[in-house]
Amino acid sequence: MTTAPTIELRTFDTLDAVRGDLLDVYAEVRAPLLHLPNYAVTAFGERLDRHSSEPGFTAVLAYANGQPVGYAYANSIERGDRYWQRTSPEPAEKYTEHPIIALKEIGVRPAWRKTGTARRIHDALLADRDEPYVTLMVNPAAGDGKVHALYESWGYAGIGQSQPSPASPVLTVMIRANR
């Protein structure tokens, strides 16, 4: 990993001011996959709009020279949430007995990868959250398994699988303590 260049991290609790920045970064991050229905910018925009209206929505964007270079966003989920309903096997009760954070999306422009930017965004997103656990879903094939391995290096462990939509690949559900 190279040293992270100077970035400014900005936190948002609503989508209005940053929706365009999120869509722009997403389009570059997912460029090789945009031809697939689940990864299309319009599909991401629909998910983003839905997630931003759910409890506990927070987004962190990284800016360099005034331009967005990466983002992550999350919201709170509780027992009975569709996130858990699609997870198999059913998660242990310790993960569902209290609200937890669901990291819904994280992305960094290719030029900013391997600089520590993704980890800085991730950590800033979680810094002020009180939930005991954070969960995410990852495509085990992403980056030939490197993305999954990265999350493991951040302390996440697999607890099951999920297919959020018929167009989505089967994802690995991962979780870790938030503190």
C-alpha positions as CSV (number, residue, x, y, z in Angstrom):
1,M,0.0,0.0,0.0
2,T,1.3,3.4,-0.9
3,T,0.8,6.4,1.4
4,A,-2.6,8.0,1.2
5,P,-2.5,11.4,-0.5
6,T,-4.3,14.2,1.2
7,I,-8.0,13.8,1.2
8,E,-10.9,15.5,3.0
9,L,-13.5,13.2,4.5
10,R,-17.0,14.6,4.6
11,T,-20.0,13.0,6.4
12,F,-23.6,13.3,5.2
13,D,-26.9,12.2,6.8
14,T,-29.0,13.0,3.8
15,L,-28.4,12.3,0.1
16,D,-29.5,15.5,-1.5
17,A,-26.1,17.3,-1.6
18,V,-24.0,14.3,-2.7
19,R,-26.2,12.0,-4.9
20,G,-24.4,13.2,-8.0
21,D,-21.0,12.7,-6.6
22,L,-21.9,9.1,-5.4
23,L,-23.2,8.3,-8.9
24,D,-20.1,9.6,-10.6
25,V,-17.7,7.7,-8.4
26,Y,-19.8,4.6,-8.6
27,A,-19.8,4.7,-12.4
28,E,-16.0,4.8,-12.5
29,V,-15.6,2.2,-9.8
30,R,-18.0,-0.3,-11.4
31,A,-17.2,0.6,-15.0
32,P,-16.3,-3.0,-16.1
33,L,-19.7,-4.3,-14.7
34,L,-22.1,-1.5,-15.8
35,H,-23.4,-3.7,-18.6
36,L,-24.9,-6.1,-16.0
37,P,-28.4,-5.2,-14.8
38,N,-27.6,-5.3,-11.1
39,Y,-24.6,-3.0,-11.6
40,A,-26.2,-0.4,-13.9
41,V,-25.9,3.1,-12.7
42,T,-29.8,3.4,-12.7
43,A,-30.0,0.2,-10.5
44,F,-27.5,1.7,-8.1
45,G,-29.3,5.0,-8.0
46,E,-32.6,3.2,-7.1
47,R,-30.8,1.3,-4.3
48,L,-29.1,4.4,-3.1
49,D,-32.4,6.3,-3.0
50,R,-34.1,3.5,-1.0
51,H,-31.2,3.1,1.4
52,S,-30.9,6.8,2.1
53,S,-34.6,6.8,3.3
54,E,-33.9,4.0,5.8
55,P,-33.0,4.6,9.5
56,G,-29.5,5.6,10.4
57,F,-28.4,6.5,6.9
58,T,-24.9,8.0,6.8
59,A,-22.5,8.5,3.9
60,V,-18.8,9.4,3.9
61,L,-17.2,10.8,0.8
62,A,-13.5,11.4,0.3
63,Y,-12.5,14.4,-1.7
64,A,-9.1,15.4,-3.2
65,N,-8.7,18.8,-4.8
66,G,-12.5,19.3,-4.5
67,Q,-13.3,16.1,-6.5
68,P,-14.9,13.0,-5.1
69,V,-12.5,10.0,-5.1
70,G,-14.3,7.5,-2.9
71,Y,-17.4,6.8,-0.8
72,A,-19.1,4.5,1.6
73,Y,-22.6,4.5,3.0
74,A,-24.6,2.6,5.6
75,N,-27.8,2.5,7.5
76,S,-29.1,0.6,10.6
77,I,-30.9,-2.7,10.3
78,E,-32.8,-4.7,12.9
79,R,-34.2,-8.2,13.3
80,G,-36.7,-8.8,10.6
81,D,-35.1,-6.5,8.1
82,R,-35.0,-7.8,4.5
83,Y,-31.2,-7.9,4.8
84,W,-31.5,-10.6,7.4
85,Q,-34.5,-12.3,5.7
86,R,-32.3,-13.0,2.7
87,T,-29.4,-14.2,4.7
88,S,-28.8,-18.0,4.9
89,P,-28.3,-19.5,7.3
90,E,-30.2,-17.4,9.7
91,P,-27.7,-15.2,11.6
92,A,-27.0,-15.9,15.3
93,E,-29.3,-14.0,17.7
94,K,-26.4,-11.9,19.0
95,Y,-26.3,-10.2,15.6
96,T,-30.0,-9.5,15.4
97,E,-31.0,-8.8,19.0
98,H,-30.0,-5.1,18.7
99,P,-29.8,-2.8,15.6
100,I,-26.5,-3.0,13.8
101,I,-24.8,-1.1,10.9
102,A,-25.2,-2.5,7.4
103,L,-22.4,-1.1,5.2
104,K,-24.3,-1.1,1.9
105,E,-21.6,0.2,-0.5
106,I,-18.0,1.2,-0.6
107,G,-16.0,2.3,-3.6
108,V,-12.8,4.1,-4.5
109,R,-11.7,5.3,-7.9
110,P,-9.0,3.1,-9.4
111,A,-6.3,5.8,-9.2
112,W,-6.9,5.9,-5.4
113,R,-6.8,2.2,-4.7
114,K,-4.0,0.8,-2.5
115,T,-3.5,4.2,-0.8
116,G,-5.5,3.4,2.4
117,T,-8.3,5.6,1.2
118,A,-11.0,2.9,1.4
119,R,-10.0,2.0,5.0
120,R,-10.0,5.7,6.0
121,I,-13.5,6.1,4.5
122,H,-14.7,2.9,6.2
123,D,-13.3,3.9,9.6
124,A,-14.8,7.4,9.4
125,L,-18.2,5.9,8.5
126,L,-18.1,3.8,11.7
127,A,-16.4,6.2,14.1
128,D,-19.5,7.8,15.6
129,R,-21.8,4.8,15.4
130,D,-23.0,3.1,18.6
131,E,-24.2,-0.2,17.1
132,P,-22.3,-3.2,18.4
133,Y,-21.7,-4.9,15.0
134,V,-21.3,-3.9,11.3
135,T,-22.2,-6.2,8.5
136,L,-21.6,-6.1,4.7
137,M,-22.0,-8.2,1.7
138,V,-19.3,-9.0,-0.8
139,N,-19.1,-10.8,-4.1
140,P,-16.6,-13.5,-3.4
141,A,-15.4,-13.2,-7.0
142,A,-14.7,-9.4,-6.8
143,G,-11.1,-8.8,-7.7
144,D,-10.5,-12.5,-7.9
145,G,-11.2,-12.8,-4.2
146,K,-9.0,-9.9,-3.2
147,V,-11.9,-7.8,-1.9
148,H,-13.1,-10.6,0.3
149,A,-9.6,-11.0,1.6
150,L,-9.3,-7.3,2.3
151,Y,-12.5,-7.3,4.4
152,E,-11.1,-10.3,6.3
153,S,-8.0,-8.3,7.0
154,W,-10.3,-5.6,8.4
155,G,-11.7,-8.1,10.9
156,Y,-14.8,-9.2,9.0
157,A,-15.8,-12.9,9.0
158,G,-18.3,-14.7,6.8
159,I,-21.6,-15.8,8.4
160,G,-23.7,-16.8,5.4
161,Q,-24.8,-16.0,1.9
162,S,-27.4,-13.7,0.3
163,Q,-28.8,-13.0,-3.1
164,P,-30.4,-9.5,-2.7
165,S,-32.1,-9.6,-6.0
166,P,-32.6,-12.1,-8.9
167,A,-30.0,-10.0,-10.9
168,S,-27.5,-10.1,-8.1
169,P,-24.7,-12.6,-7.7
170,V,-24.7,-14.7,-4.6
171,L,-22.9,-12.6,-2.0
172,T,-21.0,-13.5,1.2
173,V,-22.5,-11.9,4.3
174,M,-19.7,-10.8,6.6
175,I,-19.8,-9.2,10.1
176,R,-17.4,-7.9,12.8
177,A,-17.7,-6.0,16.0
178,N,-17.9,-2.3,15.6
179,R,-15.5,-1.5,18.4
